[in-house]
Amino acid sequence: MGHVYGVPVAVTEHEGRPVRFVWEHRVYNVRHIVDHWVTLRADWSPEVQEHLPQRAHWRVEAGSSGALGVYELQHDSATDRWLLARVWD
């Protein structure tokens, strides 16, 4: 089990996939995508929203200054925001 953060991060994408993110003033380069899945937002209501808001989850191996770790990034299609959801040591 990793540490849960849920903090906003700046993510650079290529063809919809994260390739780099900035967390706590450090740049992390994605080396490998470990897993990817999509979920619907629990607060979705067909009366209020026309499109299905999704969260894309990306579990990636990434590194900063040579040290590698596993991170879970989430992209929310309704807000177009990225979060660092979890970090495994």
PDB file of N, CA, C and O in Angstrom:
ATOM      1  N   MET A   1       0.843  -1.175   0.000  1.00  0.00           N
ATOM      2  CA  MET A   1       0.000   0.000   0.000  1.00  0.00           C
ATOM      3  C   MET A   1       0.886   1.234   0.000  1.00  0.00           C
ATOM      4  O   MET A   1       1.869   1.306   0.737  1.00  0.00           O
ATOM      5  N   GLY A   2       0.534   2.195  -0.824  1.00  0.00           N
ATOM      6  CA  GLY A   2       1.333   3.400  -0.910  1.00  0.00           C
ATOM      7  C   GLY A   2       0.761   4.538  -0.090  1.00  0.00           C
ATOM      8  O   GLY A   2      -0.226   4.380   0.627  1.00  0.00           O
ATOM      9  N   HIS A   3       1.392   5.667  -0.211  1.00  0.00           N
ATOM     10  CA  HIS A   3       0.930   6.879   0.459  1.00  0.00           C
ATOM     11  C   HIS A   3      -0.071   7.588  -0.444  1.00  0.00           C
ATOM     12  O   HIS A   3       0.173   7.736  -1.641  1.00  0.00           O
ATOM     13  N   VAL A   4      -1.184   8.024   0.110  1.00  0.00           N
ATOM     14  CA  VAL A   4      -2.222   8.716  -0.652  1.00  0.00           C
ATOM     15  C   VAL A   4      -1.985  10.217  -0.540  1.00  0.00           C
ATOM     16  O   VAL A   4      -1.782  10.742   0.555  1.00  0.00           O
ATOM     17  N   TYR A   5      -2.013  10.902  -1.679  1.00  0.00           N
ATOM     18  CA  TYR A   5      -1.770  12.334  -1.692  1.00  0.00           C
ATOM     19  C   TYR A   5      -2.979  13.126  -2.190  1.00  0.00           C
ATOM     20  O   TYR A   5      -3.511  13.957  -1.454  1.00  0.00           O
ATOM     21  N   GLY A   6      -3.417  12.887  -3.417  1.00  0.00           N
ATOM     22  CA  GLY A   6      -4.531  13.645  -3.978  1.00  0.00           C
ATOM     23  C   GLY A   6      -4.200  15.109  -4.195  1.00  0.00           C
ATOM     24  O   GLY A   6      -5.038  15.982  -3.969  1.00  0.00           O
ATOM     25  N   VAL A   7      -2.975  15.377  -4.635  1.00  0.00           N
ATOM     26  CA  VAL A   7      -2.550  16.761  -4.854  1.00  0.00           C
ATOM     27  C   VAL A   7      -2.470  17.061  -6.349  1.00  0.00           C
ATOM     28  O   VAL A   7      -2.115  16.182  -7.135  1.00  0.00           O
ATOM     29  N   PRO A   8      -2.796  18.290  -6.751  1.00  0.00           N
ATOM     30  CA  PRO A   8      -2.690  18.659  -8.166  1.00  0.00           C
ATOM     31  C   PRO A   8      -1.231  18.628  -8.626  1.00  0.00           C
ATOM     32  O   PRO A   8      -0.322  19.012  -7.890  1.00  0.00           O
ATOM     33  N   VAL A   9      -1.034  18.165  -9.852  1.00  0.00           N
ATOM     34  CA  VAL A   9       0.291  18.164 -10.468  1.00  0.00           C
ATOM     35  C   VAL A   9       0.161  18.644 -11.906  1.00  0.00           C
ATOM     36  O   VAL A   9      -0.892  18.502 -12.527  1.00  0.00           O
ATOM     37  N   ALA A  10       1.239  19.210 -12.425  1.00  0.00           N
ATOM     38  CA  ALA A  10       1.306  19.606 -13.828  1.00  0.00           C
ATOM     39  C   ALA A  10       1.834  18.417 -14.616  1.00  0.00           C
ATOM     40  O   ALA A  10       2.900  17.887 -14.302  1.00  0.00           O
ATOM     41  N   VAL A  11       1.094  17.994 -15.640  1.00  0.00           N
ATOM     42  CA  VAL A  11       1.468  16.815 -16.424  1.00  0.00           C
ATOM     43  C   VAL A  11       1.641  17.204 -17.879  1.00  0.00           C
ATOM     44  O   VAL A  11       0.824  17.933 -18.441  1.00  0.00           O
ATOM     45  N   THR A  12       2.707  16.714 -18.478  1.00  0.00           N
ATOM     46  CA  THR A  12       2.914  16.836 -19.919  1.00  0.00           C
ATOM     47  C   THR A  12       2.494  15.521 -20.544  1.00  0.00           C
ATOM     48  O   THR A  12       2.912  14.449 -20.106  1.00  0.00           O
ATOM     49  N   GLU A  13       1.658  15.613 -21.580  1.00  0.00           N
ATOM     50  CA  GLU A  13       1.129  14.415 -22.238  1.00  0.00           C
ATOM     51  C   GLU A  13       1.667  14.298 -23.662  1.00  0.00           C
ATOM     52  O   GLU A  13       2.057  15.286 -24.285  1.00  0.00           O
ATOM     53  N   HIS A  14       1.675  13.076 -24.150  1.00  0.00           N
ATOM     54  CA  HIS A  14       1.948  12.790 -25.556  1.00  0.00           C
ATOM     55  C   HIS A  14       0.929  11.748 -25.992  1.00  0.00           C
ATOM     56  O   HIS A  14       0.914  10.633 -25.469  1.00  0.00           O
ATOM     57  N   GLU A  15       0.079  12.107 -26.947  1.00  0.00           N
ATOM     58  CA  GLU A  15      -0.986  11.223 -27.436  1.00  0.00           C
ATOM     59  C   GLU A  15      -1.856  10.713 -26.288  1.00  0.00           C
ATOM     60  O   GLU A  15      -2.252   9.547 -26.268  1.00  0.00           O
ATOM     61  N   GLY A  16      -2.152  11.606 -25.326  1.00  0.00           N
ATOM     62  CA  GLY A  16      -3.030  11.270 -24.216  1.00  0.00           C
ATOM     63  C   GLY A  16      -2.390  10.547 -23.050  1.00  0.00           C
ATOM     64  O   GLY A  16      -3.050  10.292 -22.042  1.00  0.00           O
ATOM     65  N   ARG A  17      -1.124  10.216 -23.168  1.00  0.00           N
ATOM     66  CA  ARG A  17      -0.421   9.501 -22.091  1.00  0.00           C
ATOM     67  C   ARG A  17       0.518  10.453 -21.357  1.00  0.00           C
ATOM     68  O   ARG A  17       1.149  11.308 -21.980  1.00  0.00           O
ATOM     69  N   PRO A  18       0.612  10.310 -20.046  1.00  0.00           N
ATOM     70  CA  PRO A  18       1.552  11.169 -19.311  1.00  0.00           C
ATOM     71  C   PRO A  18       3.002  10.782 -19.619  1.00  0.00           C
ATOM     72  O   PRO A  18       3.353   9.603 -19.613  1.00  0.00           O
ATOM     73  N   VAL A  19       3.830  11.782 -19.887  1.00  0.00           N
ATOM     74  CA  VAL A  19       5.248  11.525 -20.142  1.00  0.00           C
ATOM     75  C   VAL A  19       6.147  12.206 -19.109  1.00  0.00           C
ATOM     76  O   VAL A  19       7.322  11.868 -18.966  1.00  0.00           O
ATOM     77  N   ARG A  20       5.565  13.177 -18.391  1.00  0.00           N
ATOM     78  CA  ARG A  20       6.346  13.933 -17.405  1.00  0.00           C
ATOM     79  C   ARG A  20       5.365  14.620 -16.469  1.00  0.00           C
ATOM     80  O   ARG A  20       4.279  15.023 -16.885  1.00  0.00           O
ATOM     81  N   PHE A  21       5.751  14.753 -15.207  1.00  0.00           N
ATOM     82  CA  PHE A  21       4.933  15.535 -14.286  1.00  0.00           C
ATOM     83  C   PHE A  21       5.821  16.269 -13.292  1.00  0.00           C
ATOM     84  O   PHE A  21       6.958  15.870 -13.041  1.00  0.00           O
ATOM     85  N   VAL A  22       5.290  17.338 -12.737  1.00  0.00           N
ATOM     86  CA  VAL A  22       6.021  18.149 -11.765  1.00  0.00           C
ATOM     87  C   VAL A  22       5.297  18.037 -10.433  1.00  0.00           C
ATOM     88  O   VAL A  22       4.101  18.309 -10.333  1.00  0.00           O
ATOM     89  N   TRP A  23       6.042  17.633  -9.417  1.00  0.00           N
ATOM     90  CA  TRP A  23       5.506  17.494  -8.062  1.00  0.00           C
ATOM     91  C   TRP A  23       6.536  18.047  -7.098  1.00  0.00           C
ATOM     92  O   TRP A  23       7.704  17.659  -7.135  1.00  0.00           O
ATOM     93  N   GLU A  24       6.108  18.947  -6.240  1.00  0.00           N
ATOM     94  CA  GLU A  24       6.986  19.589  -5.254  1.00  0.00           C
ATOM     95  C   GLU A  24       8.250  20.149  -5.898  1.00  0.00           C
ATOM     96  O   GLU A  24       9.357  19.944  -5.399  1.00  0.00           O
ATOM     97  N   HIS A  25       8.073  20.856  -7.009  1.00  0.00           N
ATOM     98  CA  HIS A  25       9.138  21.546  -7.741  1.00  0.00           C
ATOM     99  C   HIS A  25      10.168  20.603  -8.362  1.00  0.00           C
ATOM    100  O   HIS A  25      11.256  21.038  -8.740  1.00  0.00           O
ATOM    101  N   ARG A  26       9.834  19.316  -8.471  1.00  0.00           N
ATOM    102  CA  ARG A  26      10.724  18.358  -9.133  1.00  0.00           C
ATOM    103  C   ARG A  26      10.042  17.819 -10.383  1.00  0.00           C
ATOM    104  O   ARG A  26       8.828  17.614 -10.408  1.00  0.00           O
ATOM    105  N   VAL A  27      10.839  17.594 -11.412  1.00  0.00           N
ATOM    106  CA  VAL A  27      10.322  17.028 -12.660  1.00  0.00           C
ATOM    107  C   VAL A  27      10.555  15.522 -12.634  1.00  0.00           C
ATOM    108  O   VAL A  27      11.673  15.052 -12.421  1.00  0.00           O
ATOM    109  N   TYR A  28       9.473  14.774 -12.856  1.00  0.00           N
ATOM    110  CA  TYR A  28       9.530  13.314 -12.903  1.00  0.00           C
ATOM    111  C   TYR A  28       9.266  12.868 -14.333  1.00  0.00           C
ATOM    112  O   TYR A  28       8.222  13.192 -14.900  1.00  0.00           O
ATOM    113  N   ASN A  29      10.189  12.138 -14.914  1.00  0.00           N
ATOM    114  CA  ASN A  29      10.018  11.601 -16.260  1.00  0.00           C
ATOM    115  C   ASN A  29       9.450  10.196 -16.177  1.00  0.00           C
ATOM    116  O   ASN A  29       9.975   9.344 -15.460  1.00  0.00           O
ATOM    117  N   VAL A  30       8.373   9.959 -16.916  1.00  0.00           N
ATOM    118  CA  VAL A  30       7.738   8.637 -16.921  1.00  0.00           C
ATOM    119  C   VAL A  30       8.600   7.699 -17.750  1.00  0.00           C
ATOM    120  O   VAL A  30       8.860   7.957 -18.925  1.00  0.00           O
ATOM    121  N   ARG A  31       9.039   6.614 -17.135  1.00  0.00           N
ATOM    122  CA  ARG A  31       9.882   5.614 -17.814  1.00  0.00           C
ATOM    123  C   ARG A  31       9.053   4.467 -18.370  1.00  0.00           C
ATOM    124  O   ARG A  31       9.375   3.897 -19.412  1.00  0.00           O
ATOM    125  N   HIS A  32       7.963   4.133 -17.645  1.00  0.00           N
ATOM    126  CA  HIS A  32       7.175   2.955 -18.017  1.00  0.00           C
ATOM    127  C   HIS A  32       5.754   3.111 -17.481  1.00  0.00           C
ATOM    128  O   HIS A  32       5.560   3.517 -16.335  1.00  0.00           O
ATOM    129  N   ILE A  33       4.764   2.790 -18.308  1.00  0.00           N
ATOM    130  CA  ILE A  33       3.384   2.764 -17.844  1.00  0.00           C
ATOM    131  C   ILE A  33       3.103   1.362 -17.338  1.00  0.00           C
ATOM    132  O   ILE A  33       3.147   0.395 -18.098  1.00  0.00           O
ATOM    133  N   VAL A  34       2.815   1.260 -16.048  1.00  0.00           N
ATOM    134  CA  VAL A  34       2.580  -0.029 -15.402  1.00  0.00           C
ATOM    135  C   VAL A  34       1.148  -0.500 -15.641  1.00  0.00           C
ATOM    136  O   VAL A  34       0.917  -1.680 -15.905  1.00  0.00           O
ATOM    137  N   ASP A  35       0.184   0.424 -15.548  1.00  0.00           N
ATOM    138  CA  ASP A  35      -1.227   0.072 -15.696  1.00  0.00           C
ATOM    139  C   ASP A  35      -2.011   1.315 -16.070  1.00  0.00           C
ATOM    140  O   ASP A  35      -1.580   2.438 -15.808  1.00  0.00           O
ATOM    141  N   HIS A  36      -3.174   1.104 -16.689  1.00  0.00           N
ATOM    142  CA  HIS A  36      -4.060   2.209 -17.068  1.00  0.00           C
ATOM    143  C   HIS A  36      -5.490   1.711 -17.025  1.00  0.00           C
ATOM    144  O   HIS A  36      -5.787   0.634 -17.541  1.00  0.00           O
ATOM    145  N   TRP A  37      -6.391   2.489 -16.410  1.00  0.00           N
ATOM    146  CA  TRP A  37      -7.806   2.133 -16.389  1.00  0.00           C
ATOM    147  C   TRP A  37      -8.625   3.418 -16.296  1.00  0.00           C
ATOM    148  O   TRP A  37      -8.104   4.479 -15.951  1.00  0.00           O
ATOM    149  N   VAL A  38      -9.914   3.303 -16.609  1.00  0.00           N
ATOM    150  CA  VAL A  38     -10.813   4.453 -16.617  1.00  0.00           C
ATOM    151  C   VAL A  38     -12.016   4.134 -15.737  1.00  0.00           C
ATOM    152  O   VAL A  38     -12.551   3.026 -15.781  1.00  0.00           O
ATOM    153  N   THR A  39     -12.441   5.118 -14.933  1.00  0.00           N
ATOM    154  CA  THR A  39     -13.632   4.981 -14.099  1.00  0.00           C
ATOM    155  C   THR A  39     -14.554   6.164 -14.367  1.00  0.00           C
ATOM    156  O   THR A  39     -14.108   7.215 -14.828  1.00  0.00           O
ATOM    157  N   LEU A  40     -15.838   5.989 -14.076  1.00  0.00           N
ATOM    158  CA  LEU A  40     -16.781   7.097 -14.146  1.00  0.00           C
ATOM    159  C   LEU A  40     -16.765   7.837 -12.817  1.00  0.00           C
ATOM    160  O   LEU A  40     -16.590   7.225 -11.763  1.00  0.00           O
ATOM    161  N   ARG A  41     -16.945   9.135 -12.866  1.00  0.00           N
ATOM    162  CA  ARG A  41     -17.029   9.904 -11.627  1.00  0.00           C
ATOM    163  C   ARG A  41     -18.305   9.546 -10.896  1.00  0.00           C
ATOM    164  O   ARG A  41     -19.362   9.418 -11.515  1.00  0.00           O
ATOM    165  N   ALA A  42     -18.222   9.385  -9.605  1.00  0.00           N
ATOM    166  CA  ALA A  42     -19.372   8.995  -8.787  1.00  0.00           C
ATOM    167  C   ALA A  42     -20.435  10.083  -8.727  1.00  0.00           C
ATOM    168  O   ALA A  42     -21.604   9.786  -8.481  1.00  0.00           O
ATOM    169  N   ASP A  43     -20.051  11.340  -8.948  1.00  0.00           N
ATOM    170  CA  ASP A  43     -21.002  12.439  -8.834  1.00  0.00           C
ATOM    171  C   ASP A  43     -21.693  12.771 -10.161  1.00  0.00           C
ATOM    172  O   ASP A  43     -22.326  13.820 -10.279  1.00  0.00           O
ATOM    173  N   TRP A  44     -21.579  11.897 -11.151  1.00  0.00           N
ATOM    174  CA  TRP A  44     -22.182  12.157 -12.455  1.00  0.00           C
ATOM    175  C   TRP A  44     -23.696  12.065 -12.380  1.00  0.00           C
ATOM    176  O   TRP A  44     -24.244  11.151 -11.764  1.00  0.00           O
ATOM    177  N   SER A  45     -24.355  13.003 -13.001  1.00  0.00           N
ATOM    178  CA  SER A  45     -25.816  13.023 -13.052  1.00  0.00           C
ATOM    179  C   SER A  45     -26.250  13.337 -14.476  1.00  0.00           C
ATOM    180  O   SER A  45     -25.856  14.373 -15.011  1.00  0.00           O
ATOM    181  N   PRO A  46     -27.052  12.477 -15.112  1.00  0.00           N
ATOM    182  CA  PRO A  46     -27.454  12.733 -16.506  1.00  0.00           C
ATOM    183  C   PRO A  46     -28.296  14.001 -16.648  1.00  0.00           C
ATOM    184  O   PRO A  46     -28.347  14.580 -17.734  1.00  0.00           O
ATOM    185  N   GLU A  47     -28.950  14.439 -15.587  1.00  0.00           N
ATOM    186  CA  GLU A  47     -29.741  15.661 -15.667  1.00  0.00           C
ATOM    187  C   GLU A  47     -28.857  16.905 -15.737  1.00  0.00           C
ATOM    188  O   GLU A  47     -29.242  17.923 -16.313  1.00  0.00           O
ATOM    189  N   VAL A  48     -27.683  16.808 -15.149  1.00  0.00           N
ATOM    190  CA  VAL A  48     -26.801  17.963 -15.052  1.00  0.00           C
ATOM    191  C   VAL A  48     -25.730  17.954 -16.141  1.00  0.00           C
ATOM    192  O   VAL A  48     -25.391  19.002 -16.691  1.00  0.00           O
ATOM    193  N   GLN A  49     -25.206  16.789 -16.445  1.00  0.00           N
ATOM    194  CA  GLN A  49     -24.082  16.706 -17.375  1.00  0.00           C
ATOM    195  C   GLN A  49     -24.441  15.875 -18.588  1.00  0.00           C
ATOM    196  O   GLN A  49     -25.032  14.800 -18.484  1.00  0.00           O
ATOM    197  N   GLU A  50     -24.076  16.393 -19.717  1.00  0.00           N
ATOM    198  CA  GLU A  50     -24.392  15.751 -20.978  1.00  0.00           C
ATOM    199  C   GLU A  50     -23.397  14.632 -21.324  1.00  0.00           C
ATOM    200  O   GLU A  50     -23.788  13.609 -21.885  1.00  0.00           O
ATOM    201  N   HIS A  51     -22.138  14.820 -20.996  1.00  0.00           N
ATOM    202  CA  HIS A  51     -21.093  13.831 -21.293  1.00  0.00           C
ATOM    203  C   HIS A  51     -20.732  13.057 -20.034  1.00  0.00           C
ATOM    204  O   HIS A  51     -20.829  13.575 -18.921  1.00  0.00           O
ATOM    205  N   LEU A  52     -20.319  11.820 -20.223  1.00  0.00           N
ATOM    206  CA  LEU A  52     -19.896  10.997 -19.087  1.00  0.00           C
ATOM    207  C   LEU A  52     -18.532  11.479 -18.586  1.00  0.00           C
ATOM    208  O   LEU A  52     -17.528  11.312 -19.279  1.00  0.00           O
ATOM    209  N   PRO A  53     -18.486  12.074 -17.394  1.00  0.00           N
ATOM    210  CA  PRO A  53     -17.184  12.496 -16.865  1.00  0.00           C
ATOM    211  C   PRO A  53     -16.400  11.283 -16.382  1.00  0.00           C
ATOM    212  O   PRO A  53     -16.902  10.459 -15.618  1.00  0.00           O
ATOM    213  N   GLN A  54     -15.181  11.195 -16.838  1.00  0.00           N
ATOM    214  CA  GLN A  54     -14.350  10.041 -16.526  1.00  0.00           C
ATOM    215  C   GLN A  54     -13.092  10.466 -15.785  1.00  0.00           C
ATOM    216  O   GLN A  54     -12.644  11.610 -15.864  1.00  0.00           O
ATOM    217  N   ARG A  55     -12.547   9.509 -15.069  1.00  0.00           N
ATOM    218  CA  ARG A  55     -11.217   9.673 -14.502  1.00  0.00           C
ATOM    219  C   ARG A  55     -10.337   8.600 -15.124  1.00  0.00           C
ATOM    220  O   ARG A  55     -10.620   7.406 -15.018  1.00  0.00           O
ATOM    221  N   ALA A  56      -9.278   9.036 -15.768  1.00  0.00           N
ATOM    222  CA  ALA A  56      -8.287   8.111 -16.312  1.00  0.00           C
ATOM    223  C   ALA A  56      -7.184   7.963 -15.273  1.00  0.00           C
ATOM    224  O   ALA A  56      -6.611   8.954 -14.820  1.00  0.00           O
ATOM    225  N   HIS A  57      -6.894   6.739 -14.904  1.00  0.00           N
ATOM    226  CA  HIS A  57      -5.872   6.434 -13.897  1.00  0.00           C
ATOM    227  C   HIS A  57      -4.656   5.851 -14.620  1.00  0.00           C
ATOM    228  O   HIS A  57      -4.782   4.955 -15.454  1.00  0.00           O
ATOM    229  N   TRP A  58      -3.508   6.367 -14.291  1.00  0.00           N
ATOM    230  CA  TRP A  58      -2.252   5.898 -14.876  1.00  0.00           C
ATOM    231  C   TRP A  58      -1.301   5.535 -13.753  1.00  0.00           C
ATOM    232  O   TRP A  58      -0.911   6.408 -12.977  1.00  0.00           O
ATOM    233  N   ARG A  59      -0.919   4.282 -13.647  1.00  0.00           N
ATOM    234  CA  ARG A  59       0.127   3.877 -12.703  1.00  0.00           C
ATOM    235  C   ARG A  59       1.416   3.828 -13.510  1.00  0.00           C
ATOM    236  O   ARG A  59       1.527   3.073 -14.477  1.00  0.00           O
ATOM    237  N   VAL A  60       2.385   4.634 -13.107  1.00  0.00           N
ATOM    238  CA  VAL A  60       3.606   4.784 -13.893  1.00  0.00           C
ATOM    239  C   VAL A  60       4.840   4.596 -13.028  1.00  0.00           C
ATOM    240  O   VAL A  60       4.822   4.825 -11.819  1.00  0.00           O
ATOM    241  N   GLU A  61       5.900   4.176 -13.676  1.00  0.00           N
ATOM    242  CA  GLU A  61       7.219   4.198 -13.058  1.00  0.00           C
ATOM    243  C   GLU A  61       7.883   5.467 -13.566  1.00  0.00           C
ATOM    244  O   GLU A  61       8.007   5.671 -14.773  1.00  0.00           O
ATOM    245  N   ALA A  62       8.307   6.311 -12.647  1.00  0.00           N
ATOM    246  CA  ALA A  62       8.889   7.593 -13.030  1.00  0.00           C
ATOM    247  C   ALA A  62      10.052   7.913 -12.110  1.00  0.00           C
ATOM    248  O   ALA A  62      10.183   7.364 -11.016  1.00  0.00           O
ATOM    249  N   GLY A  63      10.895   8.824 -12.592  1.00  0.00           N
ATOM    250  CA  GLY A  63      12.059   9.165 -11.790  1.00  0.00           C
ATOM    251  C   GLY A  63      12.423  10.630 -11.865  1.00  0.00           C
ATOM    252  O   GLY A  63      12.115  11.336 -12.825  1.00  0.00           O
ATOM    253  N   SER A  64      13.093  11.053 -10.810  1.00  0.00           N
ATOM    254  CA  SER A  64      13.647  12.399 -10.722  1.00  0.00           C
ATOM    255  C   SER A  64      15.045  12.259 -10.150  1.00  0.00           C
ATOM    256  O   SER A  64      15.229  11.666  -9.087  1.00  0.00           O
ATOM    257  N   SER A  65      16.010  12.791 -10.838  1.00  0.00           N
ATOM    258  CA  SER A  65      17.415  12.722 -10.393  1.00  0.00           C
ATOM    259  C   SER A  65      17.890  11.284 -10.211  1.00  0.00           C
ATOM    260  O   SER A  65      18.646  10.990  -9.285  1.00  0.00           O
ATOM    261  N   GLY A  66      17.448  10.390 -11.093  1.00  0.00           N
ATOM    262  CA  GLY A  66      17.928   9.016 -11.074  1.00  0.00           C
ATOM    263  C   GLY A  66      17.173   8.061 -10.182  1.00  0.00           C
ATOM    264  O   GLY A  66      17.270   6.850 -10.382  1.00  0.00           O
ATOM    265  N   ALA A  67      16.421   8.545  -9.204  1.00  0.00           N
ATOM    266  CA  ALA A  67      15.667   7.671  -8.307  1.00  0.00           C
ATOM    267  C   ALA A  67      14.300   7.361  -8.915  1.00  0.00           C
ATOM    268  O   ALA A  67      13.550   8.273  -9.266  1.00  0.00           O
ATOM    269  N   LEU A  68      13.977   6.062  -9.040  1.00  0.00           N
ATOM    270  CA  LEU A  68      12.703   5.653  -9.626  1.00  0.00           C
ATOM    271  C   LEU A  68      11.700   5.293  -8.540  1.00  0.00           C
ATOM    272  O   LEU A  68      12.066   4.809  -7.469  1.00  0.00           O
ATOM    273  N   GLY A  69      10.427   5.540  -8.839  1.00  0.00           N
ATOM    274  CA  GLY A  69       9.342   5.165  -7.945  1.00  0.00           C
ATOM    275  C   GLY A  69       8.107   4.857  -8.764  1.00  0.00           C
ATOM    276  O   GLY A  69       8.113   5.029  -9.983  1.00  0.00           O
ATOM    277  N   VAL A  70       7.045   4.401  -8.110  1.00  0.00           N
ATOM    278  CA  VAL A  70       5.779   4.106  -8.782  1.00  0.00           C
ATOM    279  C   VAL A  70       4.749   5.113  -8.283  1.00  0.00           C
ATOM    280  O   VAL A  70       4.599   5.324  -7.080  1.00  0.00           O
ATOM    281  N   TYR A  71       4.042   5.732  -9.229  1.00  0.00           N
ATOM    282  CA  TYR A  71       3.119   6.811  -8.936  1.00  0.00           C
ATOM    283  C   TYR A  71       1.803   6.554  -9.656  1.00  0.00           C
ATOM    284  O   TYR A  71       1.788   6.006 -10.758  1.00  0.00           O
ATOM    285  N   GLU A  72       0.693   6.953  -9.027  1.00  0.00           N
ATOM    286  CA  GLU A  72      -0.594   6.882  -9.700  1.00  0.00           C
ATOM    287  C   GLU A  72      -1.072   8.295  -9.986  1.00  0.00           C
ATOM    288  O   GLU A  72      -1.279   9.098  -9.076  1.00  0.00           O
ATOM    289  N   LEU A  73      -1.242   8.581 -11.266  1.00  0.00           N
ATOM    290  CA  LEU A  73      -1.755   9.871 -11.716  1.00  0.00           C
ATOM    291  C   LEU A  73      -3.201   9.697 -12.141  1.00  0.00           C
ATOM    292  O   LEU A  73      -3.566   8.661 -12.697  1.00  0.00           O
ATOM    293  N   GLN A  74      -4.032  10.709 -11.883  1.00  0.00           N
ATOM    294  CA  GLN A  74      -5.429  10.673 -12.301  1.00  0.00           C
ATOM    295  C   GLN A  74      -5.731  11.918 -13.123  1.00  0.00           C
ATOM    296  O   GLN A  74      -5.358  13.031 -12.751  1.00  0.00           O
ATOM    297  N   HIS A  75      -6.412  11.711 -14.245  1.00  0.00           N
ATOM    298  CA  HIS A  75      -6.870  12.834 -15.060  1.00  0.00           C
ATOM    299  C   HIS A  75      -8.384  12.848 -15.054  1.00  0.00           C
ATOM    300  O   HIS A  75      -9.017  11.843 -15.375  1.00  0.00           O
ATOM    301  N   ASP A  76      -8.971  13.980 -14.691  1.00  0.00           N
ATOM    302  CA  ASP A  76     -10.424  14.146 -14.630  1.00  0.00           C
ATOM    303  C   ASP A  76     -10.882  14.845 -15.895  1.00  0.00           C
ATOM    304  O   ASP A  76     -10.499  15.989 -16.141  1.00  0.00           O
ATOM    305  N   SER A  77     -11.703  14.171 -16.710  1.00  0.00           N
ATOM    306  CA  SER A  77     -12.132  14.748 -17.993  1.00  0.00           C
ATOM    307  C   SER A  77     -13.064  15.940 -17.811  1.00  0.00           C
ATOM    308  O   SER A  77     -13.116  16.808 -18.682  1.00  0.00           O
ATOM    309  N   ALA A  78     -13.802  16.005 -16.700  1.00  0.00           N
ATOM    310  CA  ALA A  78     -14.736  17.119 -16.482  1.00  0.00           C
ATOM    311  C   ALA A  78     -14.008  18.420 -16.157  1.00  0.00           C
ATOM    312  O   ALA A  78     -14.446  19.496 -16.566  1.00  0.00           O
ATOM    313  N   THR A  79     -12.906  18.329 -15.427  1.00  0.00           N
ATOM    314  CA  THR A  79     -12.163  19.521 -15.018  1.00  0.00           C
ATOM    315  C   THR A  79     -10.862  19.709 -15.789  1.00  0.00           C
ATOM    316  O   THR A  79     -10.253  20.777 -15.723  1.00  0.00           O
ATOM    317  N   ASP A  80     -10.431  18.683 -16.519  1.00  0.00           N
ATOM    318  CA  ASP A  80      -9.148  18.659 -17.233  1.00  0.00           C
ATOM    319  C   ASP A  80      -7.971  18.855 -16.276  1.00  0.00           C
ATOM    320  O   ASP A  80      -6.955  19.448 -16.639  1.00  0.00           O
ATOM    321  N   ARG A  81      -8.119  18.353 -15.058  1.00  0.00           N
ATOM    322  CA  ARG A  81      -7.062  18.465 -14.055  1.00  0.00           C
ATOM    323  C   ARG A  81      -6.426  17.112 -13.786  1.00  0.00           C
ATOM    324  O   ARG A  81      -7.061  16.064 -13.902  1.00  0.00           O
ATOM    325  N   TRP A  82      -5.148  17.171 -13.423  1.00  0.00           N
ATOM    326  CA  TRP A  82      -4.391  15.987 -13.043  1.00  0.00           C
ATOM    327  C   TRP A  82      -4.126  16.018 -11.546  1.00  0.00           C
ATOM    328  O   TRP A  82      -3.881  17.075 -10.965  1.00  0.00           O
ATOM    329  N   LEU A  83      -4.180  14.843 -10.934  1.00  0.00           N
ATOM    330  CA  LEU A  83      -3.834  14.688  -9.521  1.00  0.00           C
ATOM    331  C   LEU A  83      -2.804  13.584  -9.372  1.00  0.00           C
ATOM    332  O   LEU A  83      -2.825  12.592 -10.101  1.00  0.00           O
ATOM    333  N   LEU A  84      -1.911  13.766  -8.428  1.00  0.00           N
ATOM    334  CA  LEU A  84      -1.056  12.672  -7.987  1.00  0.00           C
ATOM    335  C   LEU A  84      -1.819  12.000  -6.871  1.00  0.00           C
ATOM    336  O   LEU A  84      -1.940  12.547  -5.775  1.00  0.00           O
ATOM    337  N   ALA A  85      -2.336  10.808  -7.147  1.00  0.00           N
ATOM    338  CA  ALA A  85      -3.229  10.136  -6.216  1.00  0.00           C
ATOM    339  C   ALA A  85      -2.480   9.312  -5.178  1.00  0.00           C
ATOM    340  O   ALA A  85      -2.865   9.285  -4.009  1.00  0.00           O
ATOM    341  N   ARG A  86      -1.419   8.644  -5.593  1.00  0.00           N
ATOM    342  CA  ARG A  86      -0.753   7.698  -4.696  1.00  0.00           C
ATOM    343  C   ARG A  86       0.711   7.540  -5.104  1.00  0.00           C
ATOM    344  O   ARG A  86       1.068   7.684  -6.273  1.00  0.00           O
ATOM    345  N   VAL A  87       1.551   7.240  -4.104  1.00  0.00           N
ATOM    346  CA  VAL A  87       2.967   6.996  -4.332  1.00  0.00           C
ATOM    347  C   VAL A  87       3.359   5.733  -3.582  1.00  0.00           C
ATOM    348  O   VAL A  87       3.047   5.581  -2.401  1.00  0.00           O
ATOM    349  N   TRP A  88       4.037   4.838  -4.265  1.00  0.00           N
ATOM    350  CA  TRP A  88       4.551   3.613  -3.628  1.00  0.00           C
ATOM    351  C   TRP A  88       6.037   3.779  -3.407  1.00  0.00           C
ATOM    352  O   TRP A  88       6.764   4.217  -4.299  1.00  0.00           O
ATOM    353  N   ASP A  89       6.482   3.431  -2.225  1.00  0.00           N
ATOM    354  CA  ASP A  89       7.915   3.522  -1.886  1.00  0.00           C
ATOM    355  C   ASP A  89       8.666   2.313  -2.365  1.00  0.00           C
ATOM    356  O   ASP A  89       9.878   2.221  -2.167  1.00  0.00           O
TER     357      ASP A  89
END
